[in-house]
């Protein structure tokens, strides 16, 4: 039997921002595609977290979103530590979100 690898030092960054234009008219700025439920009983964001939980502890999942969507993200992921939902004050597209996530993970690893 193969031993399960220890992934306590792994992190997952989920980018969950945007303007809510991709699935228009279903999605809107306050409820973009990741926050809506289309397939199953959970939103796309909740399903993404469900998929990565076998790999990393909940405390190592960061969600990068925006100020408008942050309250709904926190509502949908109540067990995620509050500080793990990071709300950008202004959307700056994917590159900025990835850079912010990498910087936060780097800072967390330095604290350990």
N, C-alpha and C positions, 0 to 999 in steps of 0.2 A: 504494500500500500504506500503510495507516494504521499509524503508530508506536504501539507498546505504551506506555501511560502508566506513569510511574514511581510506584510505590506504596510506596516504601521508608519513607515516613512514616505509612503506614496501619497500624492495629492491629486485631486481631480478639480479642474476648473470648468465650470459650466457657464457658458455665455448665454445670458437670457435677457437681453435688452432688445432694442429695435423700436421701430416706429409703428408696428402693427399693420403694415401694408401688404405683406405677402399673401395672406389669406383673405384679403378684403372681398366681400363685405363681412365675413365672419369675424375677423380680427380687427381690433382697433388699438390705438396707442396704449390705453389702459389695460387692454386684454389682447396682447399679441398672440401669435400661434402657440408659443410655448406654454401659455397660461390657460389655453382652452382645452376642452375635452372633446375629442372627436372619435378616438378609437379606445374602447374600454371605458372604465369608470374613473380613470386618473388622467390628469393633464399630461401633455408631452414633457413638461418639466419634472413632474412627479415620476413619470416613467423613466426619465433619464437618471434620476437619483436612484431609483430602484435597481437599474442595470449596473450601476457602479458600486453599490453597497457591498457586494461580495468581494470587491477588490480593495476597498479602503474603508477605514472607520469614518463614521458620519462627521466627526470633528475635522476631517481632512478634505471635506468637500466645500469648495468655495463657489458661490454663485455671483457672477458679475452681471449687474442689471442697471437700471437707471432709477432716478428718484421717483418717477411716476409709477413704475411697476413694482418697486421694492415692497410696499405694503402687501400686495397680493402674493408676491413670492414668499414672504414671511408667513402669510396666512396658509399657503399651500404646503409649506415645509416647516411645520411648527416644532419639530424635533431638531432641526438644524440650528446650531448655535447662532444667536442673533448677529454676532460680529462676522459670521461667514456669508452673510448677504451684504454684498458691497454695492452701493448705489453710486454710480458716476453722476456728478451734477449735470454734465453735458455729454451727450453721446459723441464719441469720436471714432466710431467704426471698430472693426475687428482688431486691427493692429494695436490700438491703444488698450483695448480690453485684455488682449493676450499679454501685453507688457505689464499692465497693472497686476494681473493674476500671477505672473512669474515673479514680480517684485514682492508680492505678498507672501508667496510660498517661500522665496528666498529669505525673507525676514523671519518667517515662522521657523525655518530650519536653523537659523542663527540663534534663535531664542532657546532652542532645545539643548 
